[in-house]
Amino acid sequence: MDRDSGGPAILRLKLLEAKIVARRPMDEDARRHAASLIDALRRAIAERPCLSFADVVAKLKTCDELSDGALDAPAEQLRKTLIKDALAGLARVEQRR
């Protein structure tokens, strides 16, 4: 799975796929790889600009999932980045209308 292709909405779909696969029984090495992929996809979603309303929603949904539990400092920073960029992306999308 190439985490670098697509905008936030496409990356969100890849994230959901990775989370489904991670629920399956697997050895510890595969589990670590899946967790690493999920983290990388979350960061990629945060880093990509919003070009559509679907991208804004993808960032907000990813942020919402991060808010479900106690967050360490990097996860909290990622959550803030997702919110900030989603709001900026929403303004950009609205200006294009």
C-alpha positions in Angstrom: 0.0 0.0 0.0 1.5 3.3 -1.1 0.8 5.9 1.6 2.1 8.7 -0.5 -0.5 8.6 -3.3 -3.6 10.6 -3.1 -5.1 13.4 -1.0 -6.5 13.1 2.5 -9.7 11.4 1.4 -7.9 8.7 -0.5 -5.4 8.2 2.3 -8.3 7.9 4.7 -9.7 5.0 2.7 -6.3 3.3 2.9 -6.2 4.0 6.6 -9.6 2.3 7.0 -8.3 -0.7 5.0 -5.2 -0.9 7.1 -7.2 -0.8 10.3 -9.4 -3.7 9.1 -6.4 -5.8 8.2 -4.8 -5.0 11.6 -7.8 -6.6 13.4 -7.0 -10.0 11.9 -4.9 -12.5 13.7 -1.2 -12.0 12.8 2.2 -12.5 14.3 3.9 -9.7 16.3 6.1 -8.5 13.5 3.1 -8.1 11.2 1.2 -6.3 14.0 4.1 -3.8 14.5 4.2 -3.2 10.7 0.5 -2.6 10.6 0.6 -0.2 13.5 3.5 1.7 11.8 1.5 1.9 8.5 -1.5 3.2 10.4 0.6 5.9 12.1 2.2 6.9 8.8 -1.1 7.2 7.1 -2.4 9.4 9.9 0.6 11.7 9.5 0.2 11.7 5.7 -3.5 12.7 6.1 -2.4 15.6 8.3 0.4 16.7 6.0 -1.6 16.7 2.7 -3.6 19.9 1.8 -7.3 19.8 1.4 -8.4 20.2 -2.2 -12.1 19.1 -1.7 -14.7 18.9 1.0 -14.1 15.1 1.1 -10.5 15.9 2.2 -11.7 18.2 5.0 -14.1 15.4 6.2 -11.2 12.9 6.0 -9.0 15.1 8.3 -11.9 15.7 10.7 -12.8 12.0 10.9 -9.1 11.1 11.5 -8.9 13.7 14.2 -12.1 12.4 15.8 -10.7 8.9 16.0 -7.6 10.2 17.7 -9.8 11.9 20.3 -11.3 8.6 21.5 -8.6 7.9 24.1 -5.8 9.4 26.1 -3.2 10.9 23.8 0.5 11.1 24.1 2.2 14.4 23.1 2.9 13.5 19.4 -0.7 12.2 18.9 -2.1 15.4 20.5 0.1 17.5 18.2 -1.2 15.5 15.2 -4.8 16.0 16.4 -4.2 19.8 16.5 -2.6 19.8 13.1 -5.5 17.9 11.6 -8.0 20.4 13.1 -6.0 23.4 12.0 -5.5 22.2 8.5 -9.1 21.0 8.1 -10.4 24.5 9.0 -7.9 26.1 6.6 -8.9 23.6 3.9 -12.5 24.3 4.4 -11.8 28.0 3.9 -9.9 27.2 0.7 -12.7 25.0 -0.6 -15.3 27.6 0.2 -13.3 30.3 -1.7 -13.3 28.2 -4.8 -17.1 28.0 -4.9 
